[in-house]
Amino acid sequence: MYISTGQMYQEMRSLHDAVSRVETKLDGLRDGYTEVTKDVADHEARLRTLERARWPLPTIGVLAGVAGTATGLLALMR
């Protein structure tokens, strides 16, 4: 079997094109992964902000309950 240089060149050219397509797809995947990573970081920051903003609500409820109890006891004592 004889493989000419032209056939070898065509095969190498075809392989080059296939590798280029794979490289392009990998670059697209990498860019998509970067976007997802940014979105996750943004969502994580938002969740942390919401968690920090929410903690005073139970504390305020407890303080209001204690204040109401104290006021009620004062009213009963008088």
C-alpha positions as CSV (number, residue, x, y, z in Angstrom):
1,M,0.0,0.0,0.0
2,Y,1.3,3.4,-1.0
3,I,0.2,6.6,0.7
4,S,1.1,9.7,-1.3
5,T,2.3,12.9,0.3
6,G,-0.9,14.6,-0.9
7,Q,-3.0,12.0,0.9
8,M,-0.9,12.4,4.0
9,Y,-1.3,16.2,3.8
10,Q,-5.0,15.9,3.5
11,E,-5.2,13.6,6.5
12,M,-3.1,15.9,8.6
13,R,-5.2,18.9,7.5
14,S,-8.4,17.0,8.4
15,L,-6.9,16.1,11.8
16,H,-5.8,19.8,12.3
17,D,-9.4,20.9,11.6
18,A,-10.9,18.4,14.0
19,V,-8.5,19.4,16.8
20,S,-9.3,23.1,16.1
21,R,-13.0,22.3,16.5
22,V,-12.4,20.5,19.7
23,E,-10.3,23.4,21.0
24,T,-13.0,25.8,20.2
25,K,-15.6,23.8,22.0
26,L,-13.3,23.5,25.0
27,D,-12.9,27.3,25.1
28,G,-16.7,27.6,25.0
29,L,-17.0,25.2,27.9
30,R,-14.3,27.1,29.9
31,D,-16.1,30.4,29.3
32,G,-19.4,28.9,30.4
33,Y,-17.8,27.5,33.5
34,T,-16.4,30.9,34.4
35,E,-19.8,32.4,34.1
36,V,-21.3,29.7,36.3
37,T,-18.6,30.3,38.9
38,K,-19.3,34.0,38.9
39,D,-23.0,33.3,39.3
40,V,-22.4,31.0,42.2
41,A,-20.2,33.5,43.9
42,D,-22.8,36.2,43.4
43,H,-25.6,34.0,44.8
44,E,-23.4,33.0,47.8
45,A,-22.8,36.7,48.6
46,R,-26.5,37.5,48.3
47,L,-27.4,34.6,50.6
48,R,-24.8,35.6,53.2
49,T,-26.2,39.2,53.1
50,L,-29.8,37.9,53.6
51,E,-28.7,35.7,56.5
52,R,-26.9,38.5,58.2
53,A,-29.9,40.9,57.8
54,R,-32.3,38.3,59.1
55,W,-30.7,37.4,62.5
56,P,-32.1,40.5,64.4
57,L,-35.7,39.4,63.8
58,P,-35.8,36.6,66.3
59,T,-33.9,38.7,68.8
60,I,-36.4,41.6,68.4
61,G,-39.2,39.1,68.9
62,V,-37.7,37.8,72.2
63,L,-37.0,41.3,73.4
64,A,-40.6,42.3,72.6
65,G,-41.9,39.3,74.5
66,V,-39.7,40.0,77.5
67,A,-40.8,43.7,77.5
68,G,-44.5,42.6,77.2
69,T,-44.1,40.2,80.1
70,A,-42.4,42.8,82.2
71,T,-45.1,45.4,81.4
72,G,-47.8,42.8,82.3
73,L,-46.1,41.9,85.6
74,L,-45.8,45.6,86.4
75,A,-49.5,46.1,85.6
76,L,-50.5,43.2,87.9
77,M,-48.4,44.4,90.8
78,R,-50.0,47.9,90.8
